[in-house]
């Protein structure tokens, strides 16, 4: 009388079938990452060396196979993407539309205002970089210059304008009429 197949046995049978029916190198490697440790008692590092990947990637391949994700399948997980997005790209476009329309008609795009509106929209405070990243994603490059330096002293500037000499004595001799140096 045969015993019922355990979880490892079922996975091993599926992996053997996957080796026989693999259509890509990734599918073959994924199945081998499961079969080699179970059939031949190989360590993960040895398995990775045999299939030609890093131990971390061999572990990923095994885990994905066990969870039913076939390598190269259209629904297979991929690296990258906007996993921590605040809004979809379409929502971002709608959010930015009033600001960009104002800027297009000669207004100035002020990032501080966008950040404040973004904070209000999300119901929490976000970094200023989030507003710049939002503009960058939507190809906005025009930056408004500061009206004045944040550490400037207007009184000192006015005082300097009133009391500074009109022309430096050295600059009076400069030019094509100046006496040539000897």
Secondary structure, DSSP 4 states (H G I P E B T S, - for coil): -PPPP-HHHHHHHHHHHHHHH--SHHHHHHHHHHHHHHHH---HHHHHHHHTS-HHHHHHHHHHHHTT--TT-TTS--S-S-TT-SS-HHHHHHHHHHHHHHHHTT----HHHHHHHHHHHHTS---HHHHHHHHHHTT----PPPSS-TT--HHHHHHHHHHS-SS-HHHHT-STTSPPP-
